[in-house]
Amino acid sequence: MRVKLFWNNLHKVLQVGLCLLFFGSAPLLIVIALDALSIIDAGNGLVFGLLTLLTFYPSLVLIAVGVVLTLVKRRKKSQVK
């Protein structure tokens, strides 16, 4: 319940940035982990590397903007009270 409350207090831009970071880099990390454990032979992970490349930097920008917007939103909410 506390996680849901924390997640709802974040700005939408920050939520999108965090989701993009997770869903963009998680497949590559999973393939690297499975290859290191010798569960699968990953071979060339080009597709997962490109996915990570295309989502990592935009997600960092969204996270930075979202943090600023979240702080502004919290400051406005505290000034209203």
mmCIF file of the N, C-alpha and C atoms, coordinates in Angstrom:
data_MODEL
# 
_entry.id   MODEL 
# 
loop_
_atom_site.group_PDB 
_atom_site.id 
_atom_site.type_symbol 
_atom_site.label_atom_id 
_atom_site.label_alt_id 
_atom_site.label_comp_id 
_atom_site.label_asym_id 
_atom_site.label_entity_id 
_atom_site.label_seq_id 
_atom_site.pdbx_PDB_ins_code 
_atom_site.Cartn_x 
_atom_site.Cartn_y 
_atom_site.Cartn_z 
_atom_site.occupancy 
_atom_site.B_iso_or_equiv 
_atom_site.pdbx_formal_charge 
_atom_site.auth_seq_id 
_atom_site.auth_comp_id 
_atom_site.auth_asym_id 
_atom_site.auth_atom_id 
_atom_site.pdbx_PDB_model_num 
ATOM 1   N N  . MET A 1 1  ? 0.822  -1.198  0.000   1.00 0.00 ? 1  MET A N  1 
ATOM 2   C CA . MET A 1 1  ? 0.000  0.000   0.000   1.00 0.00 ? 1  MET A CA 1 
ATOM 3   C C  . MET A 1 1  ? 0.859  1.253   0.000   1.00 0.00 ? 1  MET A C  1 
ATOM 4   N N  . ARG A 1 2  ? 1.965  1.234   0.767   1.00 0.00 ? 2  ARG A N  1 
ATOM 5   C CA . ARG A 1 2  ? 2.839  2.403   0.836   1.00 0.00 ? 2  ARG A CA 1 
ATOM 6   C C  . ARG A 1 2  ? 3.519  2.674   -0.498  1.00 0.00 ? 2  ARG A C  1 
ATOM 7   N N  . VAL A 1 3  ? 3.834  1.611   -1.247  1.00 0.00 ? 3  VAL A N  1 
ATOM 8   C CA . VAL A 1 3  ? 4.473  1.796   -2.547  1.00 0.00 ? 3  VAL A CA 1 
ATOM 9   C C  . VAL A 1 3  ? 3.516  2.488   -3.499  1.00 0.00 ? 3  VAL A C  1 
ATOM 10  N N  . LYS A 1 4  ? 2.249  2.102   -3.452  1.00 0.00 ? 4  LYS A N  1 
ATOM 11  C CA . LYS A 1 4  ? 1.263  2.724   -4.321  1.00 0.00 ? 4  LYS A CA 1 
ATOM 12  C C  . LYS A 1 4  ? 1.103  4.199   -3.978  1.00 0.00 ? 4  LYS A C  1 
ATOM 13  N N  . LEU A 1 5  ? 1.092  4.530   -2.701  1.00 0.00 ? 5  LEU A N  1 
ATOM 14  C CA . LEU A 1 5  ? 0.987  5.927   -2.294  1.00 0.00 ? 5  LEU A CA 1 
ATOM 15  C C  . LEU A 1 5  ? 2.211  6.714   -2.753  1.00 0.00 ? 5  LEU A C  1 
ATOM 16  N N  . PHE A 1 6  ? 3.400  6.129   -2.618  1.00 0.00 ? 6  PHE A N  1 
ATOM 17  C CA . PHE A 1 6  ? 4.616  6.799   -3.064  1.00 0.00 ? 6  PHE A CA 1 
ATOM 18  C C  . PHE A 1 6  ? 4.600  7.002   -4.572  1.00 0.00 ? 6  PHE A C  1 
ATOM 19  N N  . TRP A 1 7  ? 4.184  5.972   -5.305  1.00 0.00 ? 7  TRP A N  1 
ATOM 20  C CA . TRP A 1 7  ? 4.161  6.041   -6.776  1.00 0.00 ? 7  TRP A CA 1 
ATOM 21  C C  . TRP A 1 7  ? 3.171  7.101   -7.242  1.00 0.00 ? 7  TRP A C  1 
ATOM 22  N N  . ASN A 1 8  ? 2.038  7.239   -6.579  1.00 0.00 ? 8  ASN A N  1 
ATOM 23  C CA . ASN A 1 8  ? 1.031  8.216   -6.986  1.00 0.00 ? 8  ASN A CA 1 
ATOM 24  C C  . ASN A 1 8  ? 1.465  9.648   -6.698  1.00 0.00 ? 8  ASN A C  1 
ATOM 25  N N  . ASN A 1 9  ? 2.390  9.852   -5.773  1.00 0.00 ? 9  ASN A N  1 
ATOM 26  C CA . ASN A 1 9  ? 2.864  11.197  -5.461  1.00 0.00 ? 9  ASN A CA 1 
ATOM 27  C C  . ASN A 1 9  ? 3.895  11.705  -6.455  1.00 0.00 ? 9  ASN A C  1 
ATOM 28  N N  . LEU A 1 10 ? 4.413  10.820  -7.308  1.00 0.00 ? 10 LEU A N  1 
ATOM 29  C CA . LEU A 1 10 ? 5.398  11.232  -8.307  1.00 0.00 ? 10 LEU A CA 1 
ATOM 30  C C  . LEU A 1 10 ? 4.693  11.861  -9.503  1.00 0.00 ? 10 LEU A C  1 
ATOM 31  N N  . HIS A 1 11 ? 5.406  12.758  -10.165 1.00 0.00 ? 11 HIS A N  1 
ATOM 32  C CA . HIS A 1 11 ? 4.866  13.391  -11.367 1.00 0.00 ? 11 HIS A CA 1 
ATOM 33  C C  . HIS A 1 11 ? 4.816  12.351  -12.489 1.00 0.00 ? 11 HIS A C  1 
ATOM 34  N N  . LYS A 1 12 ? 3.877  12.506  -13.418 1.00 0.00 ? 12 LYS A N  1 
ATOM 35  C CA . LYS A 1 12 ? 3.692  11.533  -14.505 1.00 0.00 ? 12 LYS A CA 1 
ATOM 36  C C  . LYS A 1 12 ? 4.936  11.402  -15.376 1.00 0.00 ? 12 LYS A C  1 
ATOM 37  N N  . VAL A 1 13 ? 5.659  12.496  -15.577 1.00 0.00 ? 13 VAL A N  1 
ATOM 38  C CA . VAL A 1 13 ? 6.879  12.446  -16.397 1.00 0.00 ? 13 VAL A CA 1 
ATOM 39  C C  . VAL A 1 13 ? 7.923  11.561  -15.726 1.00 0.00 ? 13 VAL A C  1 
ATOM 40  N N  . LEU A 1 14 ? 8.030  11.664  -14.413 1.00 0.00 ? 14 LEU A N  1 
ATOM 41  C CA . LEU A 1 14 ? 8.966  10.820  -13.669 1.00 0.00 ? 14 LEU A CA 1 
ATOM 42  C C  . LEU A 1 14 ? 8.535  9.361   -13.723 1.00 0.00 ? 14 LEU A C  1 
ATOM 43  N N  . GLN A 1 15 ? 7.255  9.099   -13.635 1.00 0.00 ? 15 GLN A N  1 
ATOM 44  C CA . GLN A 1 15 ? 6.761  7.726   -13.730 1.00 0.00 ? 15 GLN A CA 1 
ATOM 45  C C  . GLN A 1 15 ? 7.080  7.124   -15.094 1.00 0.00 ? 15 GLN A C  1 
ATOM 46  N N  . VAL A 1 16 ? 6.868  7.894   -16.145 1.00 0.00 ? 16 VAL A N  1 
ATOM 47  C CA . VAL A 1 16 ? 7.165  7.402   -17.502 1.00 0.00 ? 16 VAL A CA 1 
ATOM 48  C C  . VAL A 1 16 ? 8.659  7.152   -17.654 1.00 0.00 ? 16 VAL A C  1 
ATOM 49  N N  . GLY A 1 17 ? 9.490  8.047   -17.132 1.00 0.00 ? 17 GLY A N  1 
ATOM 50  C CA . GLY A 1 17 ? 10.933 7.868   -17.224 1.00 0.00 ? 17 GLY A CA 1 
ATOM 51  C C  . GLY A 1 17 ? 11.417 6.627   -16.502 1.00 0.00 ? 17 GLY A C  1 
ATOM 52  N N  . LEU A 1 18 ? 10.874 6.377   -15.317 1.00 0.00 ? 18 LEU A N  1 
ATOM 53  C CA . LEU A 1 18 ? 11.270 5.184   -14.563 1.00 0.00 ? 18 LEU A CA 1 
ATOM 54  C C  . LEU A 1 18 ? 10.810 3.906   -15.256 1.00 0.00 ? 18 LEU A C  1 
ATOM 55  N N  . CYS A 1 19 ? 9.604  3.919   -15.800 1.00 0.00 ? 19 CYS A N  1 
ATOM 56  C CA . CYS A 1 19 ? 9.110  2.748   -16.540 1.00 0.00 ? 19 CYS A CA 1 
ATOM 57  C C  . CYS A 1 19 ? 9.934  2.507   -17.797 1.00 0.00 ? 19 CYS A C  1 
ATOM 58  N N  . LEU A 1 20 ? 10.271 3.575   -18.497 1.00 0.00 ? 20 LEU A N  1 
ATOM 59  C CA . LEU A 1 20 ? 11.078 3.443   -19.711 1.00 0.00 ? 20 LEU A CA 1 
ATOM 60  C C  . LEU A 1 20 ? 12.465 2.900   -19.381 1.00 0.00 ? 20 LEU A C  1 
ATOM 61  N N  . LEU A 1 21 ? 13.037 3.355   -18.294 1.00 0.00 ? 21 LEU A N  1 
ATOM 62  C CA . LEU A 1 21 ? 14.347 2.842   -17.878 1.00 0.00 ? 21 LEU A CA 1 
ATOM 63  C C  . LEU A 1 21 ? 14.264 1.363   -17.531 1.00 0.00 ? 21 LEU A C  1 
ATOM 64  N N  . PHE A 1 22 ? 13.237 0.979   -16.797 1.00 0.00 ? 22 PHE A N  1 
ATOM 65  C CA . PHE A 1 22 ? 13.103 -0.424  -16.390 1.00 0.00 ? 22 PHE A CA 1 
ATOM 66  C C  . PHE A 1 22 ? 12.826 -1.330  -17.588 1.00 0.00 ? 22 PHE A C  1 
ATOM 67  N N  . PHE A 1 23 ? 11.818 -0.987  -18.380 1.00 0.00 ? 23 PHE A N  1 
ATOM 68  C CA . PHE A 1 23 ? 11.430 -1.866  -19.486 1.00 0.00 ? 23 PHE A CA 1 
ATOM 69  C C  . PHE A 1 23 ? 12.399 -1.795  -20.657 1.00 0.00 ? 23 PHE A C  1 
ATOM 70  N N  . GLY A 1 24 ? 13.238 -0.772  -20.714 1.00 0.00 ? 24 GLY A N  1 
ATOM 71  C CA . GLY A 1 24 ? 14.222 -0.678  -21.781 1.00 0.00 ? 24 GLY A CA 1 
ATOM 72  C C  . GLY A 1 24 ? 15.496 -1.443  -21.483 1.00 0.00 ? 24 GLY A C  1 
ATOM 73  N N  . SER A 1 25 ? 15.901 -1.476  -20.219 1.00 0.00 ? 25 SER A N  1 
ATOM 74  C CA . SER A 1 25 ? 17.166 -2.131  -19.897 1.00 0.00 ? 25 SER A CA 1 
ATOM 75  C C  . SER A 1 25 ? 17.002 -3.494  -19.228 1.00 0.00 ? 25 SER A C  1 
ATOM 76  N N  . ALA A 1 26 ? 15.834 -3.814  -18.750 1.00 0.00 ? 26 ALA A N  1 
ATOM 77  C CA . ALA A 1 26 ? 15.624 -5.109  -18.094 1.00 0.00 ? 26 ALA A CA 1 
ATOM 78  C C  . ALA A 1 26 ? 15.853 -6.307  -19.029 1.00 0.00 ? 26 ALA A C  1 
ATOM 79  N N  . PRO A 1 27 ? 15.380 -6.275  -20.292 1.00 0.00 ? 27 PRO A N  1 
ATOM 80  C CA . PRO A 1 27 ? 15.639 -7.438  -21.150 1.00 0.00 ? 27 PRO A CA 1 
ATOM 81  C C  . PRO A 1 27 ? 17.126 -7.714  -21.364 1.00 0.00 ? 27 PRO A C  1 
ATOM 82  N N  . LEU A 1 28 ? 17.920 -6.660  -21.535 1.00 0.00 ? 28 LEU A N  1 
ATOM 83  C CA . LEU A 1 28 ? 19.358 -6.854  -21.717 1.00 0.00 ? 28 LEU A CA 1 
ATOM 84  C C  . LEU A 1 28 ? 19.987 -7.420  -20.452 1.00 0.00 ? 28 LEU A C  1 
ATOM 85  N N  . LEU A 1 29 ? 19.599 -6.913  -19.309 1.00 0.00 ? 29 LEU A N  1 
ATOM 86  C CA . LEU A 1 29 ? 20.153 -7.422  -18.058 1.00 0.00 ? 29 LEU A CA 1 
ATOM 87  C C  . LEU A 1 29 ? 19.752 -8.864  -17.799 1.00 0.00 ? 29 LEU A C  1 
ATOM 88  N N  . ILE A 1 30 ? 18.540 -9.226  -18.172 1.00 0.00 ? 30 ILE A N  1 
ATOM 89  C CA . ILE A 1 30 ? 18.090 -10.614 -18.014 1.00 0.00 ? 30 ILE A CA 1 
ATOM 90  C C  . ILE A 1 30 ? 18.883 -11.545 -18.919 1.00 0.00 ? 30 ILE A C  1 
ATOM 91  N N  . VAL A 1 31 ? 19.087 -11.136 -20.169 1.00 0.00 ? 31 VAL A N  1 
ATOM 92  C CA . VAL A 1 31 ? 19.847 -11.969 -21.113 1.00 0.00 ? 31 VAL A CA 1 
ATOM 93  C C  . VAL A 1 31 ? 21.297 -12.107 -20.644 1.00 0.00 ? 31 VAL A C  1 
ATOM 94  N N  . ILE A 1 32 ? 21.891 -11.027 -20.153 1.00 0.00 ? 32 ILE A N  1 
ATOM 95  C CA . ILE A 1 32 ? 23.272 -11.102 -19.653 1.00 0.00 ? 32 ILE A CA 1 
ATOM 96  C C  . ILE A 1 32 ? 23.349 -12.037 -18.449 1.00 0.00 ? 32 ILE A C  1 
ATOM 97  N N  . ALA A 1 33 ? 22.380 -11.946 -17.544 1.00 0.00 ? 33 ALA A N  1 
ATOM 98  C CA . ALA A 1 33 ? 22.386 -12.809 -16.364 1.00 0.00 ? 33 ALA A CA 1 
ATOM 99  C C  . ALA A 1 33 ? 22.191 -14.277 -16.745 1.00 0.00 ? 33 ALA A C  1 
ATOM 100 N N  . LEU A 1 34 ? 21.256 -14.546 -17.655 1.00 0.00 ? 34 LEU A N  1 
ATOM 101 C CA . LEU A 1 34 ? 21.032 -15.934 -18.076 1.00 0.00 ? 34 LEU A CA 1 
ATOM 102 C C  . LEU A 1 34 ? 22.227 -16.492 -18.824 1.00 0.00 ? 34 LEU A C  1 
ATOM 103 N N  . ASP A 1 35 ? 22.912 -15.659 -19.589 1.00 0.00 ? 35 ASP A N  1 
ATOM 104 C CA . ASP A 1 35 ? 24.111 -16.109 -20.300 1.00 0.00 ? 35 ASP A CA 1 
ATOM 105 C C  . ASP A 1 35 ? 25.250 -16.365 -19.307 1.00 0.00 ? 35 ASP A C  1 
ATOM 106 N N  . ALA A 1 36 ? 25.375 -15.527 -18.284 1.00 0.00 ? 36 ALA A N  1 
ATOM 107 C CA . ALA A 1 36 ? 26.426 -15.722 -17.284 1.00 0.00 ? 36 ALA A CA 1 
ATOM 108 C C  . ALA A 1 36 ? 26.192 -16.993 -16.469 1.00 0.00 ? 36 ALA A C  1 
ATOM 109 N N  . LEU A 1 37 ? 24.931 -17.343 -16.266 1.00 0.00 ? 37 LEU A N  1 
ATOM 110 C CA . LEU A 1 37 ? 24.605 -18.565 -15.536 1.00 0.00 ? 37 LEU A CA 1 
ATOM 111 C C  . LEU A 1 37 ? 24.598 -19.804 -16.423 1.00 0.00 ? 37 LEU A C  1 
ATOM 112 N N  . SER A 1 38 ? 24.908 -19.633 -17.696 1.00 0.00 ? 38 SER A N  1 
ATOM 113 C CA . SER A 1 38 ? 24.943 -20.702 -18.701 1.00 0.00 ? 38 SER A CA 1 
ATOM 114 C C  . SER A 1 38 ? 23.593 -21.379 -18.874 1.00 0.00 ? 38 SER A C  1 
ATOM 115 N N  . ILE A 1 39 ? 22.532 -20.640 -18.660 1.00 0.00 ? 39 ILE A N  1 
ATOM 116 C CA . ILE A 1 39 ? 21.195 -21.182 -18.885 1.00 0.00 ? 39 ILE A CA 1 
ATOM 117 C C  . ILE A 1 39 ? 20.855 -21.109 -20.367 1.00 0.00 ? 39 ILE A C  1 
ATOM 118 N N  . ILE A 1 40 ? 21.232 -20.019 -21.001 1.00 0.00 ? 40 ILE A N  1 
ATOM 119 C CA . ILE A 1 40 ? 21.041 -19.874 -22.441 1.00 0.00 ? 40 ILE A CA 1 
ATOM 120 C C  . ILE A 1 40 ? 22.357 -19.435 -23.063 1.00 0.00 ? 40 ILE A C  1 
ATOM 121 N N  . ASP A 1 41 ? 22.466 -19.638 -24.360 1.00 0.00 ? 41 ASP A N  1 
ATOM 122 C CA . ASP A 1 41 ? 23.607 -19.116 -25.101 1.00 0.00 ? 41 ASP A CA 1 
ATOM 123 C C  . ASP A 1 41 ? 23.112 -17.887 -25.845 1.00 0.00 ? 41 ASP A C  1 
ATOM 124 N N  . ALA A 1 42 ? 23.404 -16.713 -25.296 1.00 0.00 ? 42 ALA A N  1 
ATOM 125 C CA . ALA A 1 42 ? 22.851 -15.471 -25.825 1.00 0.00 ? 42 ALA A CA 1 
ATOM 126 C C  . ALA A 1 42 ? 23.420 -15.140 -27.192 1.00 0.00 ? 42 ALA A C  1 
ATOM 127 N N  . GLY A 1 43 ? 24.657 -15.487 -27.435 1.00 0.00 ? 43 GLY A N  1 
ATOM 128 C CA . GLY A 1 43 ? 25.249 -15.145 -28.719 1.00 0.00 ? 43 GLY A CA 1 
ATOM 129 C C  . GLY A 1 43 ? 25.379 -13.640 -28.860 1.00 0.00 ? 43 GLY A C  1 
ATOM 130 N N  . ASN A 1 44 ? 24.705 -13.107 -29.841 1.00 0.00 ? 44 ASN A N  1 
ATOM 131 C CA . ASN A 1 44 ? 24.774 -11.683 -30.108 1.00 0.00 ? 44 ASN A CA 1 
ATOM 132 C C  . ASN A 1 44 ? 23.508 -11.024 -29.567 1.00 0.00 ? 44 ASN A C  1 
ATOM 133 N N  . GLY A 1 45 ? 23.663 -10.198 -28.559 1.00 0.00 ? 45 GLY A N  1 
ATOM 134 C CA . GLY A 1 45 ? 22.516 -9.525  -27.947 1.00 0.00 ? 45 GLY A CA 1 
ATOM 135 C C  . GLY A 1 45 ? 22.283 -8.151  -28.544 1.00 0.00 ? 45 GLY A C  1 
ATOM 136 N N  . LEU A 1 46 ? 22.403 -8.045  -29.857 1.00 0.00 ? 46 LEU A N  1 
ATOM 137 C CA . LEU A 1 46 ? 22.308 -6.750  -30.523 1.00 0.00 ? 46 LEU A CA 1 
ATOM 138 C C  . LEU A 1 46 ? 20.940 -6.104  -30.349 1.00 0.00 ? 46 LEU A C  1 
ATOM 139 N N  . VAL A 1 47 ? 19.884 -6.880  -30.456 1.00 0.00 ? 47 VAL A N  1 
ATOM 140 C CA . VAL A 1 47 ? 18.531 -6.331  -30.354 1.00 0.00 ? 47 VAL A CA 1 
ATOM 141 C C  . VAL A 1 47 ? 18.290 -5.735  -28.968 1.00 0.00 ? 47 VAL A C  1 
ATOM 142 N N  . PHE A 1 48 ? 18.694 -6.460  -27.943 1.00 0.00 ? 48 PHE A N  1 
ATOM 143 C CA . PHE A 1 48 ? 18.489 -5.975  -26.581 1.00 0.00 ? 48 PHE A CA 1 
ATOM 144 C C  . PHE A 1 48 ? 19.405 -4.788  -26.282 1.00 0.00 ? 48 PHE A C  1 
ATOM 145 N N  . GLY A 1 49 ? 20.605 -4.784  -26.864 1.00 0.00 ? 49 GLY A N  1 
ATOM 146 C CA . GLY A 1 49 ? 21.506 -3.649  -26.703 1.00 0.00 ? 49 GLY A CA 1 
ATOM 147 C C  . GLY A 1 49 ? 20.970 -2.399  -27.377 1.00 0.00 ? 49 GLY A C  1 
ATOM 148 N N  . LEU A 1 50 ? 20.382 -2.546  -28.553 1.00 0.00 ? 50 LEU A N  1 
ATOM 149 C CA . LEU A 1 50 ? 19.778 -1.403  -29.244 1.00 0.00 ? 50 LEU A CA 1 
ATOM 150 C C  . LEU A 1 50 ? 18.568 -0.873  -28.489 1.00 0.00 ? 50 LEU A C  1 
ATOM 151 N N  . LEU A 1 51 ? 17.772 -1.780  -27.940 1.00 0.00 ? 51 LEU A N  1 
ATOM 152 C CA . LEU A 1 51 ? 16.628 -1.360  -27.137 1.00 0.00 ? 51 LEU A CA 1 
ATOM 153 C C  . LEU A 1 51 ? 17.091 -0.545  -25.935 1.00 0.00 ? 51 LEU A C  1 
ATOM 154 N N  . THR A 1 52 ? 18.138 -1.018  -25.283 1.00 0.00 ? 52 THR A N  1 
ATOM 155 C CA . THR A 1 52 ? 18.678 -0.290  -24.137 1.00 0.00 ? 52 THR A CA 1 
ATOM 156 C C  . THR A 1 52 ? 19.240 1.053   -24.567 1.00 0.00 ? 52 THR A C  1 
ATOM 157 N N  . LEU A 1 53 ? 19.949 1.089   -25.686 1.00 0.00 ? 53 LEU A N  1 
ATOM 158 C CA . LEU A 1 53 ? 20.529 2.336   -26.184 1.00 0.00 ? 53 LEU A CA 1 
ATOM 159 C C  . LEU A 1 53 ? 19.454 3.362   -26.510 1.00 0.00 ? 53 LEU A C  1 
ATOM 160 N N  . LEU A 1 54 ? 18.381 2.913   -27.134 1.00 0.00 ? 54 LEU A N  1 
ATOM 161 C CA . LEU A 1 54 ? 17.324 3.830   -27.556 1.00 0.00 ? 54 LEU A CA 1 
ATOM 162 C C  . LEU A 1 54 ? 16.441 4.304   -26.403 1.00 0.00 ? 54 LEU A C  1 
ATOM 163 N N  . THR A 1 55 ? 16.440 3.594   -25.297 1.00 0.00 ? 55 THR A N  1 
ATOM 164 C CA . THR A 1 55 ? 15.572 3.986   -24.191 1.00 0.00 ? 55 THR A CA 1 
ATOM 165 C C  . THR A 1 55 ? 16.319 4.567   -22.995 1.00 0.00 ? 55 THR A C  1 
ATOM 166 N N  . PHE A 1 56 ? 17.622 4.340   -22.890 1.00 0.00 ? 56 PHE A N  1 
ATOM 167 C CA . PHE A 1 56 ? 18.349 4.742   -21.694 1.00 0.00 ? 56 PHE A CA 1 
ATOM 168 C C  . PHE A 1 56 ? 18.456 6.260   -21.559 1.00 0.00 ? 56 PHE A C  1 
ATOM 169 N N  . TYR A 1 57 ? 18.964 6.924   -22.574 1.00 0.00 ? 57 TYR A N  1 
ATOM 170 C CA . TYR A 1 57 ? 19.173 8.370   -22.471 1.00 0.00 ? 57 TYR A CA 1 
ATOM 171 C C  . TYR A 1 57 ? 17.874 9.166   -22.440 1.00 0.00 ? 57 TYR A C  1 
ATOM 172 N N  . PRO A 1 58 ? 16.861 8.815   -23.249 1.00 0.00 ? 58 PRO A N  1 
ATOM 173 C CA . PRO A 1 58 ? 15.582 9.525   -23.075 1.00 0.00 ? 58 PRO A CA 1 
ATOM 174 C C  . PRO A 1 58 ? 14.978 9.327   -21.692 1.00 0.00 ? 58 PRO A C  1 
ATOM 175 N N  . SER A 1 59 ? 15.161 8.140   -21.125 1.00 0.00 ? 59 SER A N  1 
ATOM 176 C CA . SER A 1 59 ? 14.614 7.914   -19.789 1.00 0.00 ? 59 SER A CA 1 
ATOM 177 C C  . SER A 1 59 ? 15.356 8.746   -18.750 1.00 0.00 ? 59 SER A C  1 
ATOM 178 N N  . LEU A 1 60 ? 16.654 8.930   -18.910 1.00 0.00 ? 60 LEU A N  1 
ATOM 179 C CA . LEU A 1 60 ? 17.393 9.775   -17.977 1.00 0.00 ? 60 LEU A CA 1 
ATOM 180 C C  . LEU A 1 60 ? 16.922 11.221  -18.047 1.00 0.00 ? 60 LEU A C  1 
ATOM 181 N N  . VAL A 1 61 ? 16.649 11.701  -19.252 1.00 0.00 ? 61 VAL A N  1 
ATOM 182 C CA . VAL A 1 61 ? 16.138 13.067  -19.408 1.00 0.00 ? 61 VAL A CA 1 
ATOM 183 C C  . VAL A 1 61 ? 14.761 13.183  -18.754 1.00 0.00 ? 61 VAL A C  1 
ATOM 184 N N  . LEU A 1 62 ? 13.892 12.205  -18.999 1.00 0.00 ? 62 LEU A N  1 
ATOM 185 C CA . LEU A 1 62 ? 12.559 12.228  -18.398 1.00 0.00 ? 62 LEU A CA 1 
ATOM 186 C C  . LEU A 1 62 ? 12.627 12.145  -16.877 1.00 0.00 ? 62 LEU A C  1 
ATOM 187 N N  . ILE A 1 63 ? 13.551 11.361  -16.357 1.00 0.00 ? 63 ILE A N  1 
ATOM 188 C CA . ILE A 1 63 ? 13.696 11.245  -14.909 1.00 0.00 ? 63 ILE A CA 1 
ATOM 189 C C  . ILE A 1 63 ? 14.159 12.574  -14.326 1.00 0.00 ? 63 ILE A C  1 
ATOM 190 N N  . ALA A 1 64 ? 15.128 13.225  -14.966 1.00 0.00 ? 64 ALA A N  1 
ATOM 191 C CA . ALA A 1 64 ? 15.620 14.507  -14.455 1.00 0.00 ? 64 ALA A CA 1 
ATOM 192 C C  . ALA A 1 64 ? 14.522 15.563  -14.470 1.00 0.00 ? 64 ALA A C  1 
ATOM 193 N N  . VAL A 1 65 ? 13.781 15.650  -15.579 1.00 0.00 ? 65 VAL A N  1 
ATOM 194 C CA . VAL A 1 65 ? 12.680 16.614  -15.660 1.00 0.00 ? 65 VAL A CA 1 
ATOM 195 C C  . VAL A 1 65 ? 11.585 16.254  -14.663 1.00 0.00 ? 65 VAL A C  1 
ATOM 196 N N  . GLY A 1 66 ? 11.291 14.974  -14.521 1.00 0.00 ? 66 GLY A N  1 
ATOM 197 C CA . GLY A 1 66 ? 10.264 14.528  -13.597 1.00 0.00 ? 66 GLY A CA 1 
ATOM 198 C C  . GLY A 1 66 ? 10.603 14.805  -12.148 1.00 0.00 ? 66 GLY A C  1 
ATOM 199 N N  . VAL A 1 67 ? 11.876 14.684  -11.782 1.00 0.00 ? 67 VAL A N  1 
ATOM 200 C CA . VAL A 1 67 ? 12.289 14.996  -10.414 1.00 0.00 ? 67 VAL A CA 1 
ATOM 201 C C  . VAL A 1 67 ? 12.059 16.475  -10.127 1.00 0.00 ? 67 VAL A C  1 
ATOM 202 N N  . VAL A 1 68 ? 12.427 17.328  -11.082 1.00 0.00 ? 68 VAL A N  1 
ATOM 203 C CA . VAL A 1 68 ? 12.218 18.763  -10.893 1.00 0.00 ? 68 VAL A CA 1 
ATOM 204 C C  . VAL A 1 68 ? 10.730 19.072  -10.777 1.00 0.00 ? 68 VAL A C  1 
ATOM 205 N N  . LEU A 1 69 ? 9.919  18.482  -11.651 1.00 0.00 ? 69 LEU A N  1 
ATOM 206 C CA . LEU A 1 69 ? 8.478  18.731  -11.604 1.00 0.00 ? 69 LEU A CA 1 
ATOM 207 C C  . LEU A 1 69 ? 7.845  18.191  -10.320 1.00 0.00 ? 69 LEU A C  1 
ATOM 208 N N  . THR A 1 70 ? 8.347  17.061  -9.831  1.00 0.00 ? 70 THR A N  1 
ATOM 209 C CA . THR A 1 70 ? 7.837  16.508  -8.581  1.00 0.00 ? 70 THR A CA 1 
ATOM 210 C C  . THR A 1 70 ? 8.175  17.420  -7.410  1.00 0.00 ? 70 THR A C  1 
ATOM 211 N N  . LEU A 1 71 ? 9.398  17.949  -7.397  1.00 0.00 ? 71 LEU A N  1 
ATOM 212 C CA . LEU A 1 71 ? 9.782  18.863  -6.328  1.00 0.00 ? 71 LEU A CA 1 
ATOM 213 C C  . LEU A 1 71 ? 8.969  20.151  -6.372  1.00 0.00 ? 71 LEU A C  1 
ATOM 214 N N  . VAL A 1 72 ? 8.704  20.660  -7.572  1.00 0.00 ? 72 VAL A N  1 
ATOM 215 C CA . VAL A 1 72 ? 7.873  21.861  -7.703  1.00 0.00 ? 72 VAL A CA 1 
ATOM 216 C C  . VAL A 1 72 ? 6.454  21.578  -7.225  1.00 0.00 ? 72 VAL A C  1 
ATOM 217 N N  . LYS A 1 73 ? 5.929  20.410  -7.581  1.00 0.00 ? 73 LYS A N  1 
ATOM 218 C CA . LYS A 1 73 ? 4.574  20.027  -7.169  1.00 0.00 ? 73 LYS A CA 1 
ATOM 219 C C  . LYS A 1 73 ? 4.479  19.903  -5.648  1.00 0.00 ? 73 LYS A C  1 
ATOM 220 N N  . ARG A 1 74 ? 5.494  19.305  -5.029  1.00 0.00 ? 74 ARG A N  1 
ATOM 221 C CA . ARG A 1 74 ? 5.483  19.170  -3.567  1.00 0.00 ? 74 ARG A CA 1 
ATOM 222 C C  . ARG A 1 74 ? 5.630  20.517  -2.882  1.00 0.00 ? 74 ARG A C  1 
ATOM 223 N N  . ARG A 1 75 ? 6.447  21.397  -3.456  1.00 0.00 ? 75 ARG A N  1 
ATOM 224 C CA . ARG A 1 75 ? 6.623  22.716  -2.856  1.00 0.00 ? 75 ARG A CA 1 
ATOM 225 C C  . ARG A 1 75 ? 5.333  23.520  -2.924  1.00 0.00 ? 75 ARG A C  1 
ATOM 226 N N  . LYS A 1 76 ? 4.627  23.436  -4.061  1.00 0.00 ? 76 LYS A N  1 
ATOM 227 C CA . LYS A 1 76 ? 3.333  24.132  -4.185  1.00 0.00 ? 76 LYS A CA 1 
ATOM 228 C C  . LYS A 1 76 ? 2.330  23.563  -3.209  1.00 0.00 ? 76 LYS A C  1 
ATOM 229 N N  . LYS A 1 77 ? 2.325  22.238  -3.052  1.00 0.00 ? 77 LYS A N  1 
ATOM 230 C CA . LYS A 1 77 ? 1.371  21.606  -2.131  1.00 0.00 ? 77 LYS A CA 1 
ATOM 231 C C  . LYS A 1 77 ? 1.666  22.003  -0.686  1.00 0.00 ? 77 LYS A C  1 
ATOM 232 N N  . SER A 1 78 ? 2.929  22.138  -0.328  1.00 0.00 ? 78 SER A N  1 
ATOM 233 C CA . SER A 1 78 ? 3.255  22.520  1.042   1.00 0.00 ? 78 SER A CA 1 
ATOM 234 C C  . SER A 1 78 ? 2.975  24.000  1.304   1.00 0.00 ? 78 SER A C  1 
ATOM 235 N N  . GLN A 1 79 ? 3.040  24.844  0.278   1.00 0.00 ? 79 GLN A N  1 
ATOM 236 C CA . GLN A 1 79 ? 2.746  26.270  0.447   1.00 0.00 ? 79 GLN A CA 1 
ATOM 237 C C  . GLN A 1 79 ? 1.253  26.516  0.576   1.00 0.00 ? 79 GLN A C  1 
ATOM 238 N N  . VAL A 1 80 ? 0.432  25.662  -0.028  1.00 0.00 ? 80 VAL A N  1 
ATOM 239 C CA . VAL A 1 80 ? -1.015 25.830  0.035   1.00 0.00 ? 80 VAL A CA 1 
ATOM 240 C C  . VAL A 1 80 ? -1.525 25.543  1.455   1.00 0.00 ? 80 VAL A C  1 
ATOM 241 N N  . LYS A 1 81 ? -0.922 24.582  2.127   1.00 0.00 ? 81 LYS A N  1 
ATOM 242 C CA . LYS A 1 81 ? -1.367 24.190  3.478   1.00 0.00 ? 81 LYS A CA 1 
ATOM 243 C C  . LYS A 1 81 ? -1.089 25.248  4.448   1.00 0.00 ? 81 LYS A C  1 
# 
